[in-house]
């Protein structure tokens, strides 16, 4: 479900509440609050339009936004021409995304938001330029930097949003993450979930047929024909194995487990981690096993302390014994793997 649909869902729920109260002869609650604009970014962009501006403030998430809710770019000097935003999307009560329309090059515009609660006009201005200006996308990092088809890659930077379709009405929420393509740049990568895209980060899946090379991000037009200055290549290359890189995966931590047996068979020992990753030593389930008829039979189970130590009393019987700690995966998705470990065999006579 995208952000627009979720926002509409909240509004539909609000309509239902208001209608129900009216039918009962009660006064509907006042949902609207006057908006305020504290800042927006970027502060300049192409006069041809298409720059997605992130506006911050308060009172944006008001009901009903679809009625009597407008976002306009207003010329800062007489005759104060009002130009409606191409589109806008309310993200939260404190954040709104809007797409700048075609404006007069070299002119400054205030952003004006009106909703049922009132009107707010920005103190700062948006300058329409003859180039992409500060609206040009940038890519500062990618993680991971290598992987095969199907790998999810997070791209971070600035100005990574774009208007994905020309809406029939200003409020349709057709604003999402920019187009991303991998070498040889013949197709666009699929975004994982539209809701996770932000102006500073995108999440995409590496398509089949990708090759080594920089990642390309486009925020206006198409990958094949982007608007001037609204497309950027990452400085770093994304590598596709084999043989250029080893895909990033969970870190494996090697472990060992010791076992000593005292009189009346008190099993003691410790789970140790070679690289001192303490999460693989604490609260580890340990099984004490005895060799019976050619097989290892568990005769006691316990859990290690925060330092990896354990202690367990078992039945006093002669035979061969060992302690065993299982392989454990940590994190969602998995970030660390604690290797399985088995102690040396101890004999009791």
N, C-alpha and C positions, 0 to 999 in steps of 0.2 A: 504494500500500500504506500503510495507516494505522499509527500507532505501536503499537497493540495487536497487529496482525498481525505486525509485525516482531518485537515482543517475544516473542510466542508462537513464532515461527520459531526464535528463539535457544533457547527452552526445548525445543522438539522436537528440535533438534540435540543439546542436552545429554542428553536422554533416550536418544537413539540411541547416544551414546557410552557412557553408563552401562550400557545393556543389553548392548552389544557386549562390554564389559569383563567383565560378569558371566558371559556365555556362555563366555568364554575362561577363566573361573575366576580372574579378576583382581579386585582390589578397585577399585570405582569411585572416582574422585577426589572429594575433598571440595570442593564448590562453595560451600557456605554460609559466609557471614561475618556476624558479629553486626552488626545495624544500629545506627546512632547518629543522633539527631535534633539538629540544631544550631539550626534556626529554622523558622518557617513564616509565611506571609502569605496573606490578612489574618488578624488576630488576633481578629476578631469578625464576626458575621454573623447573618442572620435565624434565629430559633428554628424557623421553619417548614421549615428545611433548604434544600438546593440550592446552598449556597455552595461553590465550588470553592477548596480550600486548596492552595497550593503548598508542599510540605515539602522542605527541603534537609537534607542530612546525608551519611552514607556507608553502604555495605553494603546499599543498597536492591535492587540488581539481582542477586538471588541465585536459584539454582536449587535445587529447583523452586518457583517462587513460588505456583503454583496450589494446591500442597499445603502445609498448615501455614503459610500466609501470611495474616495478618489485619491490618486497620487498624481501630482502634476509637477512639471518643471516650469518655473515662472521666471521670465526675464527680469534681472535684478534692477534694470533702469526702465524708465518710461519708454514705450507704452506698457511695460510689464506684461508682455505677451504670455499667455498661458498655453503650454503644450502638454497634453496628457501623456503620461508614461505609457510606453508600449505595453507593459505588463507589470504586475507586481504579485508578490507572494508573501503572505504573513507567516513568518516562521514561529514566532512566539510573541508574547506581550512586549518584549524588548528588542526584537529584531525583525526587519522587513527587507526583502530583496525586491528591487525594482529595476526595470530595463529602461535606459535613457532612450528617448525618441530622436528623430532627426532634428537637429538644432542649428542655430546660426553660428557658423565658425567664428571664433574669437569673442564670443559673448559669454557672460556669466549668468547662471540660472540658480535660483533658490529652489529647494525641494519643498513642496507643500503637501501635507497629508490632512485629509478631512475625513472624519468618521462621525457617526451619530452623536458622539460626545463632544465634538468640537473640531478645531483646526489648529495645526502647528506648522510654522514655516521655519526652515533651517536658517540659522544665522550665517553659516558658511555657504559658499556658492560652488557650483559645478561649472567648470570651464569647458566649453566645446572647442576642440582643437582640430587641426587639419591632419592629425596623425592619431595613432592609438593612444599616445600619451601615457598617463599613469594607469590606464586600463589594460595595458598589454599584459598578457599572462606571463608568469615566471614559474620555473620548476627549480626547486632548491634541493630536493632529495627524493629518493625512491627506496622502497624496502619491500621485498629483497631486491638486490640489484642483479639477480640472475634467476633463471628458472625455466622449466619447460612449459608447453601449452597447458593451460588449466591452472597455472599458478596465480594467486591473487597478489596484486602489487598495489601498495599504497603510495600515491604521489603527493608530495607536499610542495606548496609554493604560494603564490598570490594570484588573485583574479582568475580563478579556475572555473567560474560559472559562466553559463551562456543561456540565451533564450533558445529553447529547443524547437519551438514552432511559433509561427505568427498567430497570436490568438485572435478570435473573432471579437472578443471583448477584453478590456484591460485586465479584468480579474479572471484569469484562468490558470495561473500558476505554472505556465510553461517555461519554467526556469530550472535548470539542473546542471549537472557537471558537464564540463566541456568535452569535446571529442578527443579521444586518445587513440593513437595508433603506434604500432611497433614496426620496426624495419621488416619488410620493404615498403610499409605505409600504403598498402593496397586496400585495407579495410579498417573499420573502427573496432576497438576492443569493447567488450560488453562490460557495463558497470555492474558491480556485484549487487548492490541494493541502492536504488536512487536516493533513499533517505540518508545514507551515510555521506553523500557528497556535500562538501562545504566550499566556501570561497577559497579556503586554504588547503583543502585535501580532497583527493579523488581515490576511489577504490575500484580497480578494474581487473579483469581476468585476461591473461596472456592468450591470444588466439593461436590456433594452429597455423603453421607456416611462418612463424616469426623467426627473425634472424638477429644476429648481433647488431647493435646500433643504438643511437640515442632514442629516447621516447619523445613523441611529438604530441603537443596539446594545442588544440584549436578552439577558440571561444567565439568565433563569428564566421559564418559561411559554412563551408565544408572542408574536410581534410584536403580534398583535391584542389579547391579554390577558396582558400580562406581570405578574409578581408585583410588588407595590409596591416601588419603589425599585431594582428590578433592570433598569431600562431607562434609557437616557440618550441625549440628542441632542447632537451636536457643536456647539460654539459657532460654528465656521466653517461656511459653506455650501459644498456641492458644486455647482458650476455645470456645466450641460449645454449645449454649443454646438449650433447658433448661437443668439443672437449674443453671449452673455455673456462668452465667454472664448475664447482660442486654446488648443487642446489642447497639452499639454506634449510636446515631442519632442526629437530630437537637436539639439545646438547646431552650427551650420554656421560653420566658420572660413574666411574668404576668404584665398586665397593668390595669390602672384605668383611668376614665375620669370624670371630674367634670363639672357642669353646673350651671351658675347663670344667671338670667334674670333681666335686668335693665328696667327702664321706656322706653316706646316706643319700647320695646322688642329688646334690644341688647343682644345677647347670648354671654357669655364669659365663658372660662374654661381652663382646662389644662389636657393634657394627661401625666400621670406619669407612670414610670416603677419601679417595686418593687426592681430590682437589679441594677438600675441606668444604664442600657444598653441604651445609648442615641440614638442609631440608631432606637430604637422602639418608640421614642418620637418626633423626628424631622420629619417634612414634612409628617405628618400623615393626611390622609383624614378624616374629621369629618363631620357627617351628623346631622343636627338639625331636630328633628322629632316632630310632633304634633299628638295627638290622635284624629282621625276623624272616626266616625261611626264604632267604635270597632277595628280600624286598625291604625298602625303608618304610617303617611304620612311625607315624607321628605319635609321640607319647606325652607331649606337652607343648603348649603354645603360650606365648607372652608377647609383650610389646616393649620396645626400647624406650629409655628415658630421653630427655632433651639432648643429652650428651652421647646417646647411642648405646648406653649400657643396658644390660638386661640380666634378670635372675629368675630362675624357675625351679621349684622342687618337683622331682619326678620319682617314680617307684624305683626302689633299689634292686636292680637286676644286672647281672653280668651281661656283657655283650659289647658290640660296637655302636658308637653314638656319633651323631653329627648335628650341627645347627644350620638352618637354612633360612635365608632372607629372599623373598621373591622380587622379581623385576617389577618396578612401579613407574608409571607415567604420571607426570605432574603438569597441571595447567590445561586450559581449554581455550584455543587448541593447545596441544601438547608442546611445551617449551623445554622440558627437562625429562630425562629418563634415568632412573636409578637402576643400575645393573643388578641382576640377581647375584647372590653370593652364597657359597657353601663352605663351611669350616672344614679344616682337616679332621679326619676320623679319629676319635678317642676310644680307647679300649678300657673296659672295666672288668676286672676278674673277681 
